[in-house]
Structure formats: structure tokens, C-alpha cells
Amino acid sequence: MRKILVVGAGQSGLQLALGLQSHGYEVTLMSNRTADEIRSGRVMSTQCMFHTALQHERDLQLNFWESQAPKIEGLGVSVAAPGSWAEGPAARAIDWVGRLDGSAQSVDQRVKMAGWMETFAQRGGQLVIHGAAVSDLDYFSRTYDLVLVSAGKGELVSMFGRDASRSPYSEPQRALAVSYVHGLGPRPEHPDYDAVRCNLVPGVGELFVMPTLTTSGRADILFWEGIPGGPLDVFNGVKDPAEHLSLTLELMERYTPWEYARAAKVELTDAGGTLAGRYAPTVRNPIGRLPGGGLVLGVADVVVANDPITGQGSNSASKCAASYLASILERGEKEFDEEWMQGTFDRYWDTAQHVTKWTNAMLAPPPEHILNLIGAAGQLQPAADRFANAFNDPSDFENFFYEPEKTAAYLASLS
Ligand SMILES: Cc1cc2nc3c(=O)[nH]c(=O)nc-3n(C[C@H](O)[C@H](O)[C@H](O)COP(=O)(O)OP(=O)(O)OC[C@H]3O[C@@H](n4cnc5c(N)ncnc54)[C@H](O)[C@@H]3O)c2cc1C
């Protein structure tokens, strides 16, 4: 049977390793952390996943936490009135919620990756705890039929050249600050069901709020994305989790007081419940060339890392894993050569390009027609629903989002 090495045990690496394992491949998975270290470590993401990505997990019978995780049935948008925070707490100018056709959910990656890693080992997979270096891969590319690098945004990305034509930004576009909390009050706008809420503060940044399943049960995530150098870019160097949370709340009081009103009783889920950082969104060449001449194929964030402003990375990782799995299975016993590697990535890029285009657009100040669309969705429920469901299939944004004429024609068709 064909021998495959997967380097990196995140959403894409584990999903691929478990998928290949279920088809009888001899899979080795290399992780720089044990399951226990992941479970007791720091949060890594907000990982809200929509229907298509969740379905790939279901297809492999990996949806172990589906019944426990809060069911996210809508996606809401609030916009602060520009400048309204100058004299006191901001006023909310826009507020709507779109209903998702298929529900979404967030399972803390500490829970999911630790659980999946244990499952992989229990099913007979070879799990190696080791932080791989390029020199290791040089050796392994000679002993395995295929080496897949799914190590996220870590150091191994240096093997994969940046694709400047697909990477419009060379610097981080947002400063990220995440807090996992217990005790957030019910959402007054629709207390009967859960939703992700995107709060846009023009010229300042965004606050995302969503329910999740974490190591201690149900919780909520408060996630600030701040424009670098702006008033939300204050988390750098904050080491104390309590200070991180109090900064988060202070900013909510000023810029999103409607969310702050629910947060009077919140406390951090655990000492690892905060995360801060930033990175430049980057598309890379998918094939890594090793000093000894071997080739490795990059997976998910290694090759296409978008800013989390659109909450797509885990979704894309799941879609990438599903697409690569299909390409590997279709290849049968033939060699995994350079042409196959490029074709495998190109097939994934057919889907991924829509995520990159949309995410990069959301990082820029919105043009007037997009402001009109977001405003109109408050009066036109079908527009709110369509916007929400495009988080599941971002290719739909081509039909009504980027070009003013298409947006106008779409809105006209609804009135
Ligand atoms: C703040 C934040 C919020 C986010 N919110 C969302 C969201 O709401 N929805 C969404 O879909 N996505 C979200 N994302 C993005 C999402 O988390 C990532 O895109 C996704 O996890 C990428 O999956 P991956 O498999 O490519 O890599 P990762 O999940 O990063 O996994 C890589 C793994 O490889 C390991 N590794 C690294 N180097 C080595 C090495 N040398 N040897 C061995 N192992 C190694 C790492 O420890 C890690 O376990 C968010 C990201 C951030 C930072």
C-alpha cells in the first residue's frame, strides 16, 4: 500500500490523514505537539465552519462533537454609525441577521484536533511527535510516496515561494485578539437561536461574536480584528489573560456597546482562552523543492492563508483536504509527480480563489455599492439570507457583490 507522510496535525492534516487511513493508505502523521499539549494549550482560532466544510467531516464520520456544539443558524451584521463613538459609546446604524440554509458550528480546535489525533492513533495510524525541519523532509521525501505539508503558518512555509500575483498584501491587514468566555448573556435581537455576529466599526475594525464548544463546554468567543495602528491595535505584548479580556471589554463598551451590554458577567474559560497576533495574507506556490531534489505538496494555510476576517480558514482547510483526498484516490498507483501536484493544487484553487478574492476585498475600505448592499439587507431579508449563505459558498459573491452594476441589478430584482 502507498505510504504517505502528513506533516502538521491541524484541520487539514488530520482530516486528510484520517481520510487516507480510512481508504487503507499507510499514513504517518507528524505533529509538533501531543494531543494533551494541544488540549491544555492556548486557543488557536475561532473556527466557525459552515455547511459544506462540515459535510466533508460528516462524509468521513468525523463529526464527533456535532450534537454537543451550539447550532449556529444565522449570521448577523451590525454596523456602528461612523464617528458616533467620538463623544461616547457608538450608535448602531445597521442591524440584521440572515438565516443559514444549513447550520454552522465552532468546535474549539483544542478539542477537535486532540480528539482526532487520538482517533488516528487508535485506528492504527503512526503518530510521530516531532517538529519537522526541512532537513527531515529531505530524507522523508525519499522514503514516502508522497509528503504533504499541512503545518499551517509555521516556519515550514519558507519552502513555498510567495505568489505575488495572488497576494495583494505584503503586510498584516488586521491585529487579531481573541477571548473565549463563559457567562455572555443571550442575544436580545433573537434570543431563540444562535448566530455569528459580525460587528463592523468603519475605519477601526470588526468584532466577531460566536458561540463555541470548548474544553469546558459551551462558551462564546469575542474576537476583535483591528486595523493596524488604530485604536484596537493594543494587544501586542499583553501577556496577562485577565488584562487581555479587560481590554477587549473596554473596546466593546466604546465601539460595540450593544454587545458590551451582554458581557457584564463574562469570565475567561481558562488560562489558555486568549490569543493575539497578526499575519499577512499570502498565497504560495504549492510545491516545495527540497535541497536534495525531492518535492513536497503544501496543504491549506501553507499555500493559501487568508485573514480570518471572513472566517474561512478552517472551512478552506476542510475543502482542501477533501479535494486533495479525491486527487490522491484518483491517482491510484501512479507516481505523485510534479505535474500531479500542480494539478491537485489547481483543482483546490478553483474553490479557494473565491475565498481569497472576497477576503481581500473585505480587508479594504468598502466601496459605496457594498455599503448600500449591507444597508439594504436590513430591509430585504432575501439579501440578508443570501449574504449569510455566501459564507458557505463564497463563489456566490461573484453574482452580486464585486461589481456595482451586479449589486444594483440584484437589489432591484428584490424590490
Ligand atoms: C484568530 C483566528 C480566528 C480564526 N477564525 C476562523 C473562523 O472563524 N473560521 C474559519 O474557518 N477559520 C478561522 N481561522 C483560520 C483557521 O483557524 C485556519 O485557517 C485553519 O486552522 C488552517 O488549518 P491548517 O490545517 O492549514 O493549519 P493549522 O490548523 O494551523 O494546523 C497546523 C498544525 O501544524 C503544526 N505544525 C506547525 N509546524 C510544524 C512542524 N514543523 N512539524 C510538525 N507540526 C507542525 C501546528 O502546531 C498545527 O497543529 C482563524 C484563524 C485565526 C488565527
The ligand as an ORCA input file, in Angstrom:
! r2SCAN-3c Opt
* xyz 0 1
  C      -7.724     34.412     15.344
  C      -8.164     33.470     14.281
  C      -9.514     33.242     14.055
  C      -9.945     32.380     13.062
  N     -11.273     32.170     12.872
  C     -11.702     31.310     11.923
  C     -13.102     31.053     11.726
  O     -13.979     31.564     12.433
  N     -13.456     30.188     10.744
  C     -12.529     29.566      9.962
  O     -12.913     28.779      9.096
  N     -11.207     29.786     10.125
  C     -10.771     30.639     11.082
  N      -9.441     30.843     11.257
  C      -8.476     30.196     10.375
  C      -8.245     28.734     10.702
  O      -8.011     28.548     12.072
  C      -7.033     28.225      9.924
  O      -7.079     28.694      8.607
  C      -7.011     26.701      9.907
  O      -6.833     26.204     11.193
  C      -5.901     26.220      8.998
  O      -5.813     24.839      9.036
  P      -4.463     24.130      8.631
  O      -4.705     22.674      8.712
  O      -3.962     24.671      7.345
  O      -3.385     24.601      9.699
  P      -3.401     24.635     11.295
  O      -4.772     24.453     11.818
  O      -2.636     25.856     11.666
  O      -2.563     23.349     11.698
  C      -1.165     23.259     11.517
  C      -0.601     22.285     12.533
  O       0.767     22.002     12.195
  C       1.548     22.066     13.364
  N       2.939     22.363     12.940
  C       3.466     23.550     12.609
  N       4.756     23.422     12.254
  C       5.052     22.098     12.366
  C       6.212     21.339     12.131
  N       7.333     21.911     11.699
  N       6.173     19.995     12.342
  C       5.020     19.400     12.792
  N       3.891     20.090     13.023
  C       3.895     21.411     12.806
  C       0.900     23.158     14.194
  O       1.229     23.075     15.551
  C      -0.580     22.848     13.945
  O      -1.031     21.873     14.834
  C      -8.982     31.717     12.258
  C      -7.616     31.911     12.480
  C      -7.195     32.789     13.481
  C      -5.722     33.000     13.715
*
